[in-house]
Amino acid sequence: MIVDCAIYQDGRRTDGPDDFSEALDKARASDDAFLWIGLHEPSEREFDLVRHEFGLHPLAVEDALRAHQRPKLEVYDDSLFAVLKPVVYESSSDTVSTDELMIFIGDSFVVTVRHGDSAPLADVRGRLEADPQILAHGPTAVLYAISDAVVDHYIDVAGELQVDLEELETEVFAPSASGDSSNTAASIYTFKRQVLEFRRATGPLTAPMTRLAGAGVPFVHQEAQPFFRDVADHLTRVNEQVEGLDRLLSDILSAHLAQMGVRQNDDMRKISAWAAMAAVPTMVAGIYGMNFDHMPELHWGWTYPAVILFMTLAVVGLHRQFKRRGWL
């Protein structure tokens, strides 16, 4: 559906015709005006009207309708098509989810298509309308403001992930940690999946932002290159943070598996120590349980207490040795 439709002249919102074609003609009639249409999960029939009026490329329209696209920037004869993936991090469930945002820029028009509910378009439009000097730069200003808002939110999400990762790291390496090892490994793996989902949104966006920061991109003013370079710098910082999170998670998982191996070795040593202590009285009792006739010590009066004392001393001695070696 159409969320908003407005003509902006000299950076200020003006009333315009409801018909797309008339509104676009009115915007093109002035050098300092453009039309901005915002759509939210439009149907094919709804988007058909927009496609015909603005002459959008069929391949770009197909991508905008189907969504599930990687961040990218494509140049067509009559328009520029950009795909961004806003990210939402739910701290209550520790999950990362991504939506999609498509932007068409052409001669005196901007068409934004939003899939999902996290795209910051309402806030961006409000900030731009409050600053006519920026909005006066036309469709390029809209593309920059949306890109800047999405990447800035990436920085916030990366910071939240860093905090949660530090909590997970503290939990894994706590000296008194005695939780279920399988649950801990599952938590690490789940967190790694969330970082991967985040990485799918930030990584592919590097090439489009670098391209926008350079020269020769149609429908983008050269004066906007420094601003897109700033966005690209922020995105680079985010990608470095994501790369660091991914490496640290791999190290934490490896360290956790090593801890599990050490604990299993400790358990095996304890089991072996107790088995060794149990083996001595078992051996002695087995010898005297063979019921041979020619075992003269069976008829001695002090044999029973002597055997019991021997087994006790042997077990106590083994216990002290294992304690000294740290096996118990």
C-alpha atoms as a printed R data frame, in Angstrom:
    type eleno elety resid chain resno      x       y       z
1   ATOM     1    CA   MET     A     1  0.000   0.000   0.000
2   ATOM     2    CA   ILE     A     2  1.002   3.658  -0.411
3   ATOM     3    CA   VAL     A     3  2.275   5.003   2.907
4   ATOM     4    CA   ASP     A     4  3.106   8.535   1.778
5   ATOM     5    CA   CYS     A     5  3.287  10.568  -1.401
6   ATOM     6    CA   ALA     A     6  4.553  14.128  -1.566
7   ATOM     7    CA   ILE     A     7  6.250  16.658  -3.799
8   ATOM     8    CA   TYR     A     8  9.252  18.464  -2.335
9   ATOM     9    CA   GLN     A     9 10.215  21.807  -3.837
10  ATOM    10    CA   ASP     A    10 13.280  23.661  -2.655
11  ATOM    11    CA   GLY     A    11 13.474  21.216   0.273
12  ATOM    12    CA   ARG     A    12  9.925  21.842   1.475
13  ATOM    13    CA   ARG     A    13  6.902  19.622   1.255
14  ATOM    14    CA   THR     A    14  4.104  20.908  -0.971
15  ATOM    15    CA   ASP     A    15  0.644  19.685  -1.820
16  ATOM    16    CA   GLY     A    16  0.398  17.944  -5.148
17  ATOM    17    CA   PRO     A    17 -2.019  15.991  -7.330
18  ATOM    18    CA   ASP     A    18 -3.087  12.528  -6.184
19  ATOM    19    CA   ASP     A    19 -2.406  11.074  -9.609
20  ATOM    20    CA   PHE     A    20  1.159   9.790  -9.981
21  ATOM    21    CA   SER     A    21  1.537  11.006 -13.526
22  ATOM    22    CA   GLU     A    22  0.358  14.540 -12.804
23  ATOM    23    CA   ALA     A    23  2.476  14.728  -9.665
24  ATOM    24    CA   LEU     A    24  5.574  13.597 -11.552
25  ATOM    25    CA   ASP     A    25  4.927  16.094 -14.356
26  ATOM    26    CA   LYS     A    26  4.555  18.857 -11.784
27  ATOM    27    CA   ALA     A    27  7.826  17.875 -10.094
28  ATOM    28    CA   ARG     A    28  9.697  17.730 -13.410
29  ATOM    29    CA   ALA     A    29  8.320  21.105 -14.418
30  ATOM    30    CA   SER     A    30 10.506  22.675 -11.726
31  ATOM    31    CA   ASP     A    31 14.268  22.304 -11.478
32  ATOM    32    CA   ASP     A    32 14.265  22.166  -7.682
33  ATOM    33    CA   ALA     A    33 11.395  19.700  -7.089
34  ATOM    34    CA   PHE     A    34 11.006  15.939  -6.892
35  ATOM    35    CA   LEU     A    35  8.328  13.389  -6.009
36  ATOM    36    CA   TRP     A    36  8.796  10.887  -3.153
37  ATOM    37    CA   ILE     A    37  6.440   7.914  -2.936
38  ATOM    38    CA   GLY     A    38  6.661   5.422  -0.066
39  ATOM    39    CA   LEU     A    39  5.210   1.914  -0.449
40  ATOM    40    CA   HIS     A    40  4.876  -0.859   2.144
41  ATOM    41    CA   GLU     A    41  4.780  -4.436   0.842
42  ATOM    42    CA   PRO     A    42  2.834  -3.513  -2.308
43  ATOM    43    CA   SER     A    43  0.962  -6.100  -4.325
44  ATOM    44    CA   GLU     A    44  1.838  -6.712  -7.956
45  ATOM    45    CA   ARG     A    45 -1.260  -4.835  -9.072
46  ATOM    46    CA   GLU     A    46 -0.483  -1.827  -6.889
47  ATOM    47    CA   PHE     A    47  3.118  -1.683  -8.045
48  ATOM    48    CA   ASP     A    48  2.091  -2.010 -11.678
49  ATOM    49    CA   LEU     A    49  0.755   1.555 -11.591
50  ATOM    50    CA   VAL     A    50  4.027   2.862 -10.197
51  ATOM    51    CA   ARG     A    51  6.098   0.891 -12.697
52  ATOM    52    CA   HIS     A    52  4.239   2.275 -15.707
53  ATOM    53    CA   GLU     A    53  4.233   5.877 -14.478
54  ATOM    54    CA   PHE     A    54  7.925   5.987 -13.564
55  ATOM    55    CA   GLY     A    55  9.269   3.644 -16.235
56  ATOM    56    CA   LEU     A    56 10.978   1.297 -13.775
57  ATOM    57    CA   HIS     A    57 12.949  -1.632 -15.137
58  ATOM    58    CA   PRO     A    58 11.048  -4.968 -15.001
59  ATOM    59    CA   LEU     A    59 13.946  -6.798 -13.315
60  ATOM    60    CA   ALA     A    60 14.177  -4.207 -10.566
61  ATOM    61    CA   VAL     A    61 10.394  -4.311 -10.124
62  ATOM    62    CA   GLU     A    62 10.536  -8.087  -9.776
63  ATOM    63    CA   ASP     A    63 13.212  -7.792  -7.086
64  ATOM    64    CA   ALA     A    64 11.200  -5.131  -5.257
65  ATOM    65    CA   LEU     A    65  8.064  -7.295  -5.218
66  ATOM    66    CA   ARG     A    66  9.650 -10.609  -4.262
67  ATOM    67    CA   ALA     A    67 12.150  -9.231  -1.744
68  ATOM    68    CA   HIS     A    68 14.749 -11.685  -0.315
69  ATOM    69    CA   GLN     A    69 17.512  -9.794  -2.084
70  ATOM    70    CA   ARG     A    70 21.105  -9.141  -1.125
71  ATOM    71    CA   PRO     A    71 22.139  -5.502  -0.570
72  ATOM    72    CA   LYS     A    72 23.120  -4.177  -3.976
73  ATOM    73    CA   LEU     A    73 23.167  -1.197  -6.323
74  ATOM    74    CA   GLU     A    74 22.051  -1.496  -9.943
75  ATOM    75    CA   VAL     A    75 22.018   1.167 -12.646
76  ATOM    76    CA   TYR     A    76 19.360   1.123 -15.358
77  ATOM    77    CA   ASP     A    77 18.666   3.533 -18.210
78  ATOM    78    CA   ASP     A    78 15.956   5.511 -16.414
79  ATOM    79    CA   SER     A    79 16.629   4.830 -12.740
80  ATOM    80    CA   LEU     A    80 19.015   3.776 -10.004
81  ATOM    81    CA   PHE     A    81 17.971   0.776  -7.892
82  ATOM    82    CA   ALA     A    82 19.385   0.159  -4.397
83  ATOM    83    CA   VAL     A    83 18.606  -2.601  -1.892
84  ATOM    84    CA   LEU     A    84 19.296  -2.207   1.828
85  ATOM    85    CA   LYS     A    85 18.609  -4.602   4.699
86  ATOM    86    CA   PRO     A    86 17.676  -2.904   7.986
87  ATOM    87    CA   VAL     A    87 18.486  -5.054  11.015
88  ATOM    88    CA   VAL     A    88 16.518  -5.513  14.235
89  ATOM    89    CA   TYR     A    89 18.005  -7.103  17.356
90  ATOM    90    CA   GLU     A    90 15.516  -8.416  19.908
91  ATOM    91    CA   SER     A    91 17.389  -8.330  23.208
92  ATOM    92    CA   SER     A    92 14.641 -10.306  24.962
93  ATOM    93    CA   SER     A    93 15.126 -13.318  22.690
94  ATOM    94    CA   ASP     A    94 18.701 -12.558  21.501
95  ATOM    95    CA   THR     A    95 17.680 -12.847  17.861
96  ATOM    96    CA   VAL     A    96 18.678 -10.839  14.804
97  ATOM    97    CA   SER     A    97 16.094 -10.310  12.076
98  ATOM    98    CA   THR     A    98 16.380  -8.411   8.808
99  ATOM    99    CA   ASP     A    99 13.861  -6.571   6.671
100 ATOM   100    CA   GLU     A   100 14.329  -5.189   3.186
101 ATOM   101    CA   LEU     A   101 14.235  -1.697   1.766
102 ATOM   102    CA   MET     A   102 14.319  -0.920  -1.952
103 ATOM   103    CA   ILE     A   103 14.981   2.557  -3.313
104 ATOM   104    CA   PHE     A   104 14.350   3.712  -6.893
105 ATOM   105    CA   ILE     A   105 15.894   7.051  -7.889
106 ATOM   106    CA   GLY     A   106 15.311   8.683 -11.235
107 ATOM   107    CA   ASP     A   107 14.621  11.968 -12.919
108 ATOM   108    CA   SER     A   108 12.879  14.018 -10.193
109 ATOM   109    CA   PHE     A   109 11.478  11.047  -8.278
110 ATOM   110    CA   VAL     A   110 12.186   8.674  -5.411
111 ATOM   111    CA   VAL     A   111 10.229   5.464  -4.837
112 ATOM   112    CA   THR     A   112 10.871   3.518  -1.642
113 ATOM   113    CA   VAL     A   113  9.513   0.006  -1.106
114 ATOM   114    CA   ARG     A   114  9.574  -1.403   2.412
115 ATOM   115    CA   HIS     A   115  9.253  -5.067   3.401
116 ATOM   116    CA   GLY     A   116  8.906  -5.578   7.145
117 ATOM   117    CA   ASP     A   117  8.341  -3.103   9.943
118 ATOM   118    CA   SER     A   118 11.840  -2.047  10.985
119 ATOM   119    CA   ALA     A   119 12.809   0.233   8.093
120 ATOM   120    CA   PRO     A   120 13.435   3.753   9.455
121 ATOM   121    CA   LEU     A   121 11.659   5.576   6.625
122 ATOM   122    CA   ALA     A   122  9.174   7.530   8.760
123 ATOM   123    CA   ASP     A   123 11.979   8.886  10.954
124 ATOM   124    CA   VAL     A   124 14.139   9.672   7.935
125 ATOM   125    CA   ARG     A   125 11.344  11.513   6.168
126 ATOM   126    CA   GLY     A   126 10.588  13.475   9.327
127 ATOM   127    CA   ARG     A   127 14.239  14.483   9.840
128 ATOM   128    CA   LEU     A   128 14.611  15.527   6.204
129 ATOM   129    CA   GLU     A   129 11.438  17.589   6.267
130 ATOM   130    CA   ALA     A   130 12.779  19.323   9.366
131 ATOM   131    CA   ASP     A   131 16.004  20.208   7.487
132 ATOM   132    CA   PRO     A   132 15.050  21.706   4.096
133 ATOM   133    CA   GLN     A   133 18.671  22.548   3.264
134 ATOM   134    CA   ILE     A   134 19.535  18.853   2.996
135 ATOM   135    CA   LEU     A   135 16.278  17.893   1.307
136 ATOM   136    CA   ALA     A   136 16.859  20.613  -1.286
137 ATOM   137    CA   HIS     A   137 19.588  18.421  -2.809
138 ATOM   138    CA   GLY     A   138 16.875  16.196  -4.240
139 ATOM   139    CA   PRO     A   139 16.659  12.403  -4.534
140 ATOM   140    CA   THR     A   140 20.345  12.021  -3.722
141 ATOM   141    CA   ALA     A   141 19.716  13.451  -0.254
142 ATOM   142    CA   VAL     A   142 16.969  10.882   0.323
143 ATOM   143    CA   LEU     A   143 19.256   8.009  -0.692
144 ATOM   144    CA   TYR     A   144 22.019   9.308   1.573
145 ATOM   145    CA   ALA     A   145 19.711   9.869   4.557
146 ATOM   146    CA   ILE     A   146 18.224   6.373   4.303
147 ATOM   147    CA   SER     A   147 21.651   4.744   3.907
148 ATOM   148    CA   ASP     A   148 23.044   6.733   6.805
149 ATOM   149    CA   ALA     A   149 20.113   5.786   9.068
150 ATOM   150    CA   VAL     A   150 20.400   2.085   8.225
151 ATOM   151    CA   VAL     A   151 24.175   1.973   8.772
152 ATOM   152    CA   ASP     A   152 23.953   3.978  12.003
153 ATOM   153    CA   HIS     A   153 21.477   1.415  13.303
154 ATOM   154    CA   TYR     A   154 23.980  -1.296  12.331
155 ATOM   155    CA   ILE     A   155 26.416   0.349  14.753
156 ATOM   156    CA   ASP     A   156 23.834   0.207  17.545
157 ATOM   157    CA   VAL     A   157 23.073  -3.450  16.863
158 ATOM   158    CA   ALA     A   158 26.793  -4.308  16.778
159 ATOM   159    CA   GLY     A   159 27.190  -2.652  20.192
160 ATOM   160    CA   GLU     A   160 24.295  -4.669  21.649
161 ATOM   161    CA   LEU     A   161 25.752  -7.880  20.236
162 ATOM   162    CA   GLN     A   162 29.127  -6.997  21.780
163 ATOM   163    CA   VAL     A   163 27.540  -6.567  25.213
164 ATOM   164    CA   ASP     A   164 25.694  -9.895  24.968
165 ATOM   165    CA   LEU     A   165 28.844 -11.608  23.755
166 ATOM   166    CA   GLU     A   166 30.777 -10.354  26.778
167 ATOM   167    CA   GLU     A   167 28.056 -11.772  29.035
168 ATOM   168    CA   LEU     A   168 28.240 -15.107  27.222
169 ATOM   169    CA   GLU     A   169 32.038 -15.100  27.492
170 ATOM   170    CA   THR     A   170 31.828 -14.447  31.245
171 ATOM   171    CA   GLU     A   171 29.356 -17.309  31.614
172 ATOM   172    CA   VAL     A   172 31.529 -19.751  29.667
173 ATOM   173    CA   PHE     A   173 34.766 -18.944  31.505
174 ATOM   174    CA   ALA     A   174 33.316 -18.480  34.986
175 ATOM   175    CA   PRO     A   175 35.359 -20.616  37.480
176 ATOM   176    CA   SER     A   176 32.192 -21.908  39.104
177 ATOM   177    CA   ALA     A   177 30.375 -22.608  35.854
178 ATOM   178    CA   SER     A   178 28.637 -25.940  36.201
179 ATOM   179    CA   GLY     A   179 25.851 -25.640  33.639
180 ATOM   180    CA   ASP     A   180 24.935 -28.149  30.991
181 ATOM   181    CA   SER     A   181 27.777 -28.215  28.469
182 ATOM   182    CA   SER     A   182 25.440 -29.082  25.600
183 ATOM   183    CA   ASN     A   183 23.256 -26.057  26.406
184 ATOM   184    CA   THR     A   184 26.306 -23.792  26.530
185 ATOM   185    CA   ALA     A   185 27.535 -25.039  23.158
186 ATOM   186    CA   ALA     A   186 24.035 -24.574  21.727
187 ATOM   187    CA   SER     A   187 23.946 -20.994  23.051
188 ATOM   188    CA   ILE     A   188 27.299 -20.210  21.424
189 ATOM   189    CA   TYR     A   189 26.208 -21.746  18.129
190 ATOM   190    CA   THR     A   190 22.876 -19.865  18.201
191 ATOM   191    CA   PHE     A   191 24.704 -16.601  18.855
192 ATOM   192    CA   LYS     A   192 27.021 -17.366  15.949
193 ATOM   193    CA   ARG     A   193 23.987 -17.823  13.708
194 ATOM   194    CA   GLN     A   194 22.716 -14.380  14.740
195 ATOM   195    CA   VAL     A   195 26.079 -12.817  13.901
196 ATOM   196    CA   LEU     A   196 26.001 -14.566  10.519
197 ATOM   197    CA   GLU     A   197 22.537 -13.147   9.833
198 ATOM   198    CA   PHE     A   198 23.862  -9.691  10.707
199 ATOM   199    CA   ARG     A   199 26.874 -10.230   8.489
200 ATOM   200    CA   ARG     A   200 24.654 -11.047   5.512
201 ATOM   201    CA   ALA     A   201 23.132  -7.585   5.817
202 ATOM   202    CA   THR     A   202 26.323  -5.569   6.332
203 ATOM   203    CA   GLY     A   203 28.924  -7.365   4.222
204 ATOM   204    CA   PRO     A   204 27.369  -7.103   0.732
205 ATOM   205    CA   LEU     A   205 26.518  -3.429   1.310
206 ATOM   206    CA   THR     A   206 30.197  -2.445   1.197
207 ATOM   207    CA   ALA     A   207 30.439  -2.524  -2.609
208 ATOM   208    CA   PRO     A   208 27.330  -0.355  -3.208
209 ATOM   209    CA   MET     A   209 28.435   2.258  -0.652
210 ATOM   210    CA   THR     A   210 31.942   2.342  -2.127
211 ATOM   211    CA   ARG     A   211 30.461   2.792  -5.572
212 ATOM   212    CA   LEU     A   212 28.197   5.633  -4.409
213 ATOM   213    CA   ALA     A   213 31.209   7.297  -2.796
214 ATOM   214    CA   GLY     A   214 32.950   7.328  -6.163
215 ATOM   215    CA   ALA     A   215 32.241   9.254  -9.325
216 ATOM   216    CA   GLY     A   216 30.157   8.361 -12.324
217 ATOM   217    CA   VAL     A   217 26.996   6.980 -10.689
218 ATOM   218    CA   PRO     A   218 23.919   8.247 -12.571
219 ATOM   219    CA   PHE     A   219 21.269  10.223 -10.667
220 ATOM   220    CA   VAL     A   220 23.754  10.905  -7.823
221 ATOM   221    CA   HIS     A   221 25.281  14.375  -7.464
222 ATOM   222    CA   GLN     A   222 29.048  14.567  -7.224
223 ATOM   223    CA   GLU     A   223 28.708  16.853  -4.206
224 ATOM   224    CA   ALA     A   224 27.241  13.887  -2.305
225 ATOM   225    CA   GLN     A   225 30.366  11.741  -2.619
226 ATOM   226    CA   PRO     A   226 31.911  12.874   0.718
227 ATOM   227    CA   PHE     A   227 28.674  12.008   2.521
228 ATOM   228    CA   PHE     A   228 28.556   8.531   1.030
229 ATOM   229    CA   ARG     A   229 32.236   8.095   1.922
230 ATOM   230    CA   ASP     A   230 31.277   8.847   5.513
231 ATOM   231    CA   VAL     A   231 28.571   6.159   5.358
232 ATOM   232    CA   ALA     A   232 31.074   3.748   3.805
233 ATOM   233    CA   ASP     A   233 33.544   4.458   6.643
234 ATOM   234    CA   HIS     A   234 30.867   3.705   9.248
235 ATOM   235    CA   LEU     A   235 29.967   0.526   7.392
236 ATOM   236    CA   THR     A   236 33.606  -0.539   7.344
237 ATOM   237    CA   ARG     A   237 33.745  -0.120  11.101
238 ATOM   238    CA   VAL     A   238 30.606  -2.217  11.474
239 ATOM   239    CA   ASN     A   239 32.034  -4.966   9.261
240 ATOM   240    CA   GLU     A   240 35.213  -4.995  11.338
241 ATOM   241    CA   GLN     A   241 33.127  -5.349  14.504
242 ATOM   242    CA   VAL     A   242 31.110  -8.181  12.983
243 ATOM   243    CA   GLU     A   243 34.296  -9.913  11.850
244 ATOM   244    CA   GLY     A   244 35.704  -9.572  15.368
245 ATOM   245    CA   LEU     A   245 32.506 -10.956  16.904
246 ATOM   246    CA   ASP     A   246 32.602 -13.946  14.593
247 ATOM   247    CA   ARG     A   247 36.257 -14.717  15.351
248 ATOM   248    CA   LEU     A   248 35.735 -14.293  19.084
249 ATOM   249    CA   LEU     A   249 32.732 -16.629  18.991
250 ATOM   250    CA   SER     A   250 34.808 -19.258  17.199
251 ATOM   251    CA   ASP     A   251 37.533 -18.891  19.832
252 ATOM   252    CA   ILE     A   252 34.983 -19.131  22.658
253 ATOM   253    CA   LEU     A   253 33.473 -22.268  21.140
254 ATOM   254    CA   SER     A   254 36.931 -23.846  20.747
255 ATOM   255    CA   ALA     A   255 37.835 -22.919  24.324
256 ATOM   256    CA   HIS     A   256 34.538 -24.333  25.598
257 ATOM   257    CA   LEU     A   257 35.151 -27.619  23.786
258 ATOM   258    CA   ALA     A   258 38.670 -27.710  25.267
259 ATOM   259    CA   GLN     A   259 37.174 -27.116  28.720
260 ATOM   260    CA   MET     A   260 34.792 -30.008  28.159
261 ATOM   261    CA   GLY     A   261 37.742 -32.226  27.236
262 ATOM   262    CA   VAL     A   262 39.648 -31.198  30.379
263 ATOM   263    CA   ARG     A   263 36.603 -31.868  32.548
264 ATOM   264    CA   GLN     A   264 36.129 -35.275  30.973
265 ATOM   265    CA   ASN     A   265 39.789 -36.061  31.635
266 ATOM   266    CA   ASP     A   266 39.334 -35.004  35.272
267 ATOM   267    CA   ASP     A   267 36.297 -37.235  35.563
268 ATOM   268    CA   MET     A   268 38.179 -40.151  34.025
269 ATOM   269    CA   ARG     A   269 41.074 -39.664  36.455
270 ATOM   270    CA   LYS     A   270 38.693 -39.656  39.411
271 ATOM   271    CA   ILE     A   271 36.965 -42.777  38.150
272 ATOM   272    CA   SER     A   272 40.332 -44.468  37.581
273 ATOM   273    CA   ALA     A   273 41.504 -43.486  41.087
274 ATOM   274    CA   TRP     A   274 38.413 -44.923  42.771
275 ATOM   275    CA   ALA     A   275 38.654 -48.046  40.609
276 ATOM   276    CA   ALA     A   276 42.300 -48.507  41.653
277 ATOM   277    CA   MET     A   277 41.390 -48.156  45.335
278 ATOM   278    CA   ALA     A   278 38.578 -50.669  44.917
279 ATOM   279    CA   ALA     A   279 40.860 -53.101  43.075
280 ATOM   280    CA   VAL     A   280 43.121 -53.807  46.104
281 ATOM   281    CA   PRO     A   281 40.420 -55.155  48.495
282 ATOM   282    CA   THR     A   282 38.769 -56.907  45.557
283 ATOM   283    CA   MET     A   283 42.006 -58.698  44.727
284 ATOM   284    CA   VAL     A   284 42.671 -59.719  48.334
285 ATOM   285    CA   ALA     A   285 39.090 -60.880  48.841
286 ATOM   286    CA   GLY     A   286 39.256 -62.805  45.589
287 ATOM   287    CA   ILE     A   287 42.375 -64.650  46.680
288 ATOM   288    CA   TYR     A   288 40.862 -65.718  49.978
289 ATOM   289    CA   GLY     A   289 37.619 -66.663  48.319
290 ATOM   290    CA   MET     A   290 39.152 -69.464  46.238
291 ATOM   291    CA   ASN     A   291 38.498 -72.126  48.950
292 ATOM   292    CA   PHE     A   292 41.799 -73.997  48.520
293 ATOM   293    CA   ASP     A   293 42.630 -76.606  51.168
294 ATOM   294    CA   HIS     A   294 46.309 -75.745  51.495
295 ATOM   295    CA   MET     A   295 46.123 -72.107  52.647
296 ATOM   296    CA   PRO     A   296 47.648 -72.318  56.135
297 ATOM   297    CA   GLU     A   297 46.997 -68.664  56.983
298 ATOM   298    CA   LEU     A   298 43.261 -69.342  56.925
299 ATOM   299    CA   HIS     A   299 43.665 -71.263  60.167
300 ATOM   300    CA   TRP     A   300 45.690 -68.581  61.954
301 ATOM   301    CA   GLY     A   301 43.815 -66.519  64.507
302 ATOM   302    CA   TRP     A   302 45.192 -63.127  63.466
303 ATOM   303    CA   THR     A   303 44.751 -63.619  59.692
304 ATOM   304    CA   TYR     A   304 41.355 -61.922  59.387
305 ATOM   305    CA   PRO     A   305 42.255 -58.690  61.212
306 ATOM   306    CA   ALA     A   306 45.628 -58.638  59.433
307 ATOM   307    CA   VAL     A   307 43.981 -58.884  56.015
308 ATOM   308    CA   ILE     A   308 41.430 -56.186  56.908
309 ATOM   309    CA   LEU     A   309 44.223 -53.929  58.172
310 ATOM   310    CA   PHE     A   310 46.271 -54.513  55.004
311 ATOM   311    CA   MET     A   311 43.350 -53.606  52.747
312 ATOM   312    CA   THR     A   312 42.602 -50.522  54.798
313 ATOM   313    CA   LEU     A   313 46.201 -49.335  54.726
314 ATOM   314    CA   ALA     A   314 46.467 -50.003  50.997
315 ATOM   315    CA   VAL     A   315 43.306 -48.026  50.221
316 ATOM   316    CA   VAL     A   316 44.354 -45.146  52.507
317 ATOM   317    CA   GLY     A   317 47.797 -45.053  50.909
318 ATOM   318    CA   LEU     A   318 46.370 -44.970  47.390
319 ATOM   319    CA   HIS     A   319 43.911 -42.281  48.412
320 ATOM   320    CA   ARG     A   320 46.721 -40.086  49.742
321 ATOM   321    CA   GLN     A   321 48.773 -40.594  46.579
322 ATOM   322    CA   PHE     A   322 45.866 -39.646  44.316
323 ATOM   323    CA   LYS     A   323 45.071 -36.613  46.461
324 ATOM   324    CA   ARG     A   324 48.669 -35.453  46.274
325 ATOM   325    CA   ARG     A   325 48.631 -35.791  42.478
326 ATOM   326    CA   GLY     A   326 45.308 -33.947  42.169
327 ATOM   327    CA   TRP     A   327 43.312 -36.867  40.874
328 ATOM   328    CA   LEU     A   328 40.784 -36.608  43.719
